[in-house]
Amino acid sequence: MITAADRLPVAVDLRLGGTVQIGSNALEVIDLLEMFEAIGRTGSIKGFAESLGLSYRAAWARLQAYETVLGQPLVRKTRGQGSELTEFGAALSEAFTSALSGLDASLGRETRAIEHRLRRLLTGRGGALRLAASHDPLLIEVLREIPAEQGAIELSVMGSSAAVKLLLDGGVDAAGFHCGAQATEEPDSPFSGVKASAGLVPHPLFEREQGLLLAPGNPLGIRALADLTGDGVRYVNRQRGSGTRDWFDRMLAEAGLSPSEIQGYAVEEFTHQAVAAVIACGAADAGLGVRAAAERLGLDFLSVGWETYYLATSRSLAAPALEALVATVRARAARTSGYRPAGPGVD
């Protein structure tokens, strides 16, 4: 039953704080930021005053106090009788703005984590969690089976790169992704930002086997990547930004093969199941995907290797629904063909 407490709106607003210490004097960072923003936006001391609900005299006095502490003029009059930041003021404003841009995403993630905890403390329910994840048949299956009382998880399926970017930008609570045979910490990996030092923790969910999905009986006799360039072989690809597409492109480069040599390289599908369906209906002969998708539709499968699938979250996020998801997925992977428990990793 939904109670009034469950509908209680909960919102947290985290902001950059701290002080600037000059000698024995200190200025509040938030006060300086408000002044820089108001004058930059309105071009006047009057606009600064109105933004903060101050009288013109009070706003002018506050500006003079800032300049006295810093020992530099921050604002100057312009010909049109407006005001603008001095070179020193503009440089200081830019320094704070740059710092903020680097912290906004972290603040966004931590805001979501605190809101979830606070909502659970006040109502007993944490509210829906947002999960952006690369497609995986096993993960989708488990998400559909999770009882509503364990907490709602709103899933958006997208490529691994897009999912991780959303998490890094503070737009979701968790991201599911994979890197093929590539490690997350490799410098050229798009997922190197997901690390404990960034306040994020990648939980290895499982390992899964990927390979070429082939028409039943493999009538074209495809035995290696190079066979995809043969006459009449039609390939169906995954979309740009997906971990599977990235892995395929790396394998082509390692084999010295050009995408232009593969008929159908530009044909894209957004899930492993969709790739398998295109091959099963005879519209294509091969595509890269997980073994589970091949087995579900009775396709042949030529393995290219195993990879780890991760679920990354903020270190501070406490969510029973996600904990239940991780436990259930891991248990299911241990007894499902094409999956196996993940090796040692961060958890």
C-alpha positions in Angstrom: 0.0 0.0 0.0 1.3 3.5 -0.9 1.1 5.9 2.0 1.4 9.6 2.2 5.0 9.2 3.5 5.9 7.3 0.2 4.8 10.3 -1.8 6.9 12.7 0.3 9.1 14.7 -2.0 12.8 14.5 -1.1 15.4 16.7 -2.7 19.0 17.4 -1.7 21.1 20.3 -3.1 24.8 19.8 -2.7 27.0 22.8 -3.5 30.6 23.7 -3.6 31.6 25.4 -0.3 34.7 26.4 1.5 36.6 29.7 1.9 39.4 31.7 0.3 41.9 32.7 3.0 44.0 35.8 2.4 46.1 36.6 5.5 43.8 36.8 8.5 40.7 37.4 6.3 38.4 34.8 4.7 35.9 34.9 1.9 33.1 32.4 1.4 33.5 30.7 -2.0 29.8 30.6 -2.6 29.5 34.4 -2.1 32.2 35.0 -4.6 30.6 32.7 -7.1 27.2 34.4 -6.7 28.8 37.8 -7.3 30.7 36.7 -10.4 27.7 35.0 -11.9 25.3 38.0 -11.2 27.7 40.6 -12.7 28.6 38.4 -15.6 24.9 37.8 -16.4 23.5 41.3 -15.8 26.5 43.6 -16.4 25.7 45.8 -13.4 26.0 46.2 -9.7 22.3 46.8 -9.6 21.8 43.3 -11.1 24.1 41.9 -8.5 22.1 43.5 -5.8 18.7 42.3 -7.2 20.0 38.8 -7.6 20.9 38.6 -3.9 17.9 40.7 -2.6 20.2 43.4 -1.4 20.1 47.2 -1.6 22.4 48.8 -4.1 24.4 50.3 -1.2 24.7 46.8 0.5 25.8 45.2 -2.7 28.4 47.8 -3.4 29.7 47.5 0.2 30.0 43.8 -0.2 32.0 44.1 -3.4 34.3 46.7 -1.8 34.9 44.3 1.1 35.9 41.5 -1.4 38.3 43.8 -3.2 39.9 44.9 0.1 40.5 41.3 1.2 41.9 40.3 -2.3 43.8 43.5 -2.8 42.7 43.7 -6.4 39.8 45.4 -8.2 37.2 42.9 -9.3 34.7 45.1 -11.2 35.0 48.2 -13.3 32.5 50.6 -14.9 32.0 50.4 -18.6 31.2 53.2 -21.1 27.5 52.4 -21.1 27.4 52.9 -17.3 27.3 49.2 -16.7 29.9 47.1 -15.0 32.1 44.2 -16.0 34.7 42.0 -14.3 38.3 43.2 -14.4 41.0 40.9 -15.9 41.8 39.7 -12.3 38.1 39.2 -11.6 37.5 37.3 -14.8 40.5 35.1 -14.2 39.4 34.3 -10.7 35.9 33.6 -11.9 37.2 31.3 -14.6 39.3 29.4 -12.0 36.2 28.7 -9.8 34.1 27.9 -12.8 36.6 25.3 -14.0 36.7 23.8 -10.6 32.9 23.6 -10.5 32.7 21.9 -13.9 35.0 19.2 -12.6 32.9 18.7 -9.5 29.4 19.0 -10.9 29.2 15.3 -12.0 30.5 14.0 -8.6 28.1 16.2 -6.8 25.2 15.0 -9.0 26.1 11.3 -8.2 26.4 12.0 -4.5 23.2 14.0 -4.5 21.3 11.0 -5.9 22.9 8.7 -3.4 22.0 10.9 -0.4 18.4 11.4 -1.7 18.0 7.7 -2.0 19.2 7.1 1.6 17.2 10.0 3.0 14.0 8.8 1.3 14.5 5.3 2.7 15.1 6.7 6.2 11.9 8.8 6.0 9.6 6.4 4.2 11.2 3.0 4.5 11.5 3.0 0.7 14.4 4.3 -1.4 12.5 5.1 -4.5 13.3 4.0 -8.0 16.9 3.6 -9.1 18.1 4.5 -12.6 20.3 2.0 -14.3 21.8 2.6 -17.7 23.3 -0.6 -19.1 24.6 -2.3 -22.1 22.3 -5.1 -23.3 22.7 -8.5 -21.8 20.1 -11.3 -22.0 20.8 -12.6 -18.5 20.7 -9.2 -16.8 17.4 -8.3 -18.6 15.9 -11.6 -17.5 16.8 -11.1 -13.9 15.5 -7.5 -13.8 12.1 -8.7 -15.1 11.9 -11.2 -12.2 12.8 -8.9 -9.3 9.8 -8.4 -7.0 8.5 -4.9 -6.7 8.8 -4.9 -3.0 12.6 -5.1 -3.3 12.6 -1.7 -5.0 12.1 -0.4 -8.5 15.0 -0.3 -11.0 14.4 1.7 -14.1 16.5 0.3 -16.9 17.6 2.2 -20.0 19.4 0.0 -22.5 22.2 1.7 -24.4 25.8 1.2 -25.5 28.5 0.7 -22.8 30.1 4.1 -23.6 26.8 6.0 -23.3 25.9 4.2 -20.0 29.3 5.0 -18.4 29.1 8.6 -19.6 25.7 9.0 -18.0 27.0 7.7 -14.7 30.1 9.9 -14.8 27.8 12.9 -15.6 25.6 12.1 -12.6 22.6 11.2 -14.7 22.0 7.7 -13.3 22.6 5.7 -10.2 24.4 2.8 -11.8 25.9 1.7 -15.2 26.3 -1.7 -16.7 29.1 -2.0 -19.2 31.8 -4.3 -20.7 35.1 -3.7 -22.4 35.6 -6.9 -24.4 39.0 -8.3 -23.8 40.2 -4.9 -22.8 40.8 -4.0 -19.1 38.9 -1.0 -17.6 42.1 0.7 -16.5 43.9 0.6 -19.9 44.7 4.3 -20.9 42.8 4.1 -24.2 39.7 2.5 -22.6 36.7 4.8 -22.5 35.9 3.3 -19.1 39.1 4.3 -17.3 37.2 7.0 -15.4 35.3 4.3 -13.5 37.7 3.7 -10.7 37.6 3.9 -6.9 39.6 7.2 -6.8 36.7 8.9 -8.7 34.2 7.8 -6.1 32.9 5.0 -8.3 33.2 1.3 -7.8 33.0 -1.3 -10.7 31.5 -4.5 -9.4 32.3 -7.5 -11.6 28.9 -9.2 -12.2 29.9 -12.1 -14.4 32.0 -13.2 -17.3 30.3 -14.0 -20.6 31.3 -15.7 -23.8 31.1 -13.7 -27.0 31.6 -15.0 -30.5 30.2 -15.0 -34.1 26.5 -15.9 -34.3 26.1 -18.0 -37.4 23.2 -19.4 -39.4 22.2 -22.9 -38.3 24.7 -25.4 -39.5 27.1 -22.7 -40.6 26.3 -23.2 -44.3 29.0 -20.7 -45.4 31.7 -22.5 -43.4 32.9 -19.5 -41.4 35.8 -20.5 -39.3 37.7 -17.2 -38.7 37.2 -13.4 -38.8 38.8 -13.2 -42.2 36.0 -15.4 -43.6 33.6 -12.5 -43.1 35.1 -10.8 -46.1 34.2 -13.7 -48.4 31.8 -13.3 -51.4 28.2 -13.3 -50.3 28.8 -13.2 -46.6 26.4 -10.7 -45.0 27.3 -9.3 -41.6 25.0 -7.5 -39.1 26.8 -5.2 -36.7 26.0 -3.7 -33.3 25.5 0.1 -32.9 28.4 2.5 -32.5 29.3 3.0 -28.8 28.4 -0.5 -27.8 31.1 -2.6 -26.1 30.5 -5.4 -28.6 31.0 -3.1 -31.6 34.2 -1.7 -30.0 35.5 -5.2 -29.5 34.7 -6.2 -33.1 36.5 -3.1 -34.4 39.6 -3.8 -32.3 39.6 -7.4 -33.6 39.4 -6.2 -37.2 42.3 -3.8 -36.6 44.4 -6.6 -35.0 43.7 -8.9 -38.0 44.5 -6.2 -40.5 41.0 -6.1 -41.9 39.1 -3.0 -43.1 35.4 -2.5 -42.3 34.9 -1.7 -46.0 35.8 -5.4 -46.8 32.7 -6.6 -44.8 29.3 -6.5 -46.5 26.8 -5.3 -43.9 29.2 -3.6 -41.6 27.0 -0.5 -41.6 23.9 -2.5 -40.8 23.3 -1.9 -37.0 21.2 -3.5 -34.3 20.9 -2.5 -30.7 20.8 -5.8 -28.8 22.4 -9.2 -28.9 18.9 -10.7 -29.3 18.2 -8.4 -32.3 21.4 -9.5 -34.1 20.5 -13.2 -33.5 17.0 -12.6 -34.8 18.3 -11.0 -38.1 20.5 -14.0 -38.6 17.8 -16.5 -37.7 15.3 -15.1 -40.2 18.0 -15.3 -43.0 18.6 -11.6 -43.5 22.3 -12.0 -42.5 24.8 -14.7 -42.1 26.9 -13.6 -39.1 27.2 -11.1 -36.3 29.1 -10.7 -33.0 27.1 -11.5 -29.8 26.8 -13.6 -26.7 26.5 -17.4 -26.7 23.2 -17.1 -24.8 21.6 -15.2 -27.8 22.8 -17.9 -30.2 21.5 -20.8 -28.1 18.0 -19.2 -27.7 17.4 -19.0 -31.4 19.3 -22.2 -32.4 22.2 -20.6 -34.1 25.7 -21.8 -34.5 28.4 -20.1 -32.4 32.1 -19.5 -33.0 33.7 -18.2 -29.8 36.1 -15.3 -29.9 36.7 -15.1 -26.1 35.3 -14.2 -22.6 34.8 -10.8 -21.2 33.8 -9.3 -17.8 30.5 -7.4 -17.4 30.6 -4.7 -14.7 28.0 -2.8 -12.7 29.4 0.5 -11.6 27.9 2.6 -8.8 28.8 5.5 -6.5 30.8 4.2 -3.5 28.3 5.9 -1.2 25.2 4.4 -2.7 23.4 2.1 -0.3 20.6 0.4 -2.3 19.1 -3.0 -1.3 17.5 -3.4 -4.7 20.9 -3.2 -6.4 22.5 -5.5 -3.9 19.7 -8.0 -4.6 20.2 -7.6 -8.3 24.0 -8.2 -8.1 23.5 -11.3 -5.9 20.8 -12.8 -8.1 22.7 -12.2 -11.4 25.9 -13.7 -10.0 24.0 -16.8 -8.9 22.2 -17.2 -12.2 25.4 -16.7 -14.2 27.1 -19.6 -12.3 24.6 -22.0 -13.7 23.8 -20.6 -17.2 25.5 -21.6 -20.4 27.7 -18.9 -21.9 28.3 -17.3 -18.4 30.6 -18.0 -15.5 31.5 -16.3 -12.2 33.7 -13.2 -12.6 37.3 -13.4 -11.6 38.9 -11.4 -8.8 38.2 -7.7 -9.0 37.0 -4.6 -7.2 33.8 -5.2 -5.2 
